Amino acid sequence: MATIHGMNAIAPVPSIDGIKKPSAAPEKGAAFGDIFQEAVGQVEQYRVHAEGAANRFMNGETEEIHQVILAGQRAEIAFETFLQVRNKVVQAYQEVMRMQM
């Protein structure tokens, strides 16, 4: 009979150096513009990391293909998430502007 082994042998995906985790809650009194700017910066960091990974792979450096693909997917997901949040903020702003006083 076959033995089923646990998933402990699978190594976790390494973290990306230089990209910090978002804080659980924004600082009290933080301006919306500051929060928005930080979000743009995080998305840009993911994009730069993905581009660097792809360049290292194409140059034949030690980058593995699965790491390149994961970096690209992280960048894409971060951008799509940011875009959806932006769309919701614009939609909320437009709704507020339509309100009659």
C-alpha positions in Angstrom: 0.0 0.0 0.0 1.3 3.5 -0.9 2.3 5.8 1.8 1.0 9.4 1.7 3.6 11.9 2.8 2.8 15.3 4.2 3.5 18.6 2.4 6.3 19.5 4.8 8.9 18.7 2.0 7.7 21.6 -0.1 9.8 24.7 0.4 7.9 28.0 0.9 8.2 30.7 -1.8 11.0 33.0 -0.8 10.0 36.6 0.0 11.0 39.5 -2.2 13.7 41.6 -0.7 13.1 45.3 -0.5 9.3 45.1 -0.6 7.6 45.6 2.7 4.3 44.2 3.7 1.5 46.7 3.8 0.6 47.9 7.2 -2.6 46.5 8.7 -4.2 49.9 9.1 -3.1 53.3 7.8 -1.6 55.7 10.4 -4.2 57.9 12.1 -4.5 61.1 10.3 -2.6 59.9 7.2 -3.7 61.8 4.1 -5.4 59.9 1.3 -2.7 61.2 -1.1 0.0 59.6 1.0 -1.7 56.3 1.2 -2.3 56.4 -2.6 1.3 57.3 -3.3 2.5 54.4 -1.1 0.2 52.0 -3.0 1.6 53.2 -6.3 5.1 52.7 -5.0 4.4 49.2 -4.0 2.9 48.3 -7.4 5.9 49.8 -9.1 8.3 47.8 -6.9 6.6 44.6 -7.9 6.9 45.6 -11.6 10.6 46.5 -11.3 11.3 43.2 -9.5 9.5 41.2 -12.2 11.3 43.1 -14.9 14.7 42.5 -13.2 13.9 38.8 -12.8 13.0 38.4 -16.5 16.2 40.3 -17.5 18.4 38.1 -15.3 16.8 35.0 -16.7 17.3 36.1 -20.3 20.9 36.9 -19.6 21.5 33.4 -18.4 22.1 34.3 -14.7 21.0 32.2 -11.8 17.3 33.1 -12.0 14.9 30.1 -12.2 12.0 30.2 -14.6 9.4 29.6 -11.9 10.8 32.6 -10.0 10.4 34.7 -13.1 6.8 33.6 -13.6 5.9 34.1 -10.0 7.4 37.6 -10.0 5.4 38.4 -13.1 2.2 37.1 -11.6 2.8 39.1 -8.4 3.3 42.2 -10.4 0.2 41.6 -12.5 -2.0 40.8 -9.5 -0.8 43.9 -7.6 -1.6 46.0 -10.7 -5.0 44.5 -11.2 -5.9 44.9 -7.5 -4.7 48.5 -7.5 -6.7 49.2 -10.7 -9.9 47.8 -9.1 -9.4 49.9 -5.9 -8.8 53.0 -8.0 -12.0 52.3 -10.0 -14.0 52.0 -6.8 -12.6 55.2 -5.4 -13.4 57.1 -8.7 -16.9 55.5 -8.6 -17.5 56.6 -5.0 -16.2 60.1 -5.8 -18.6 60.4 -8.8 -21.5 59.2 -6.6 -20.7 61.8 -4.0 -20.6 64.5 -6.7 -24.0 63.5 -8.0 -25.6 64.0 -4.5 -27.8 67.0 -4.2 -27.3 69.3 -1.3 
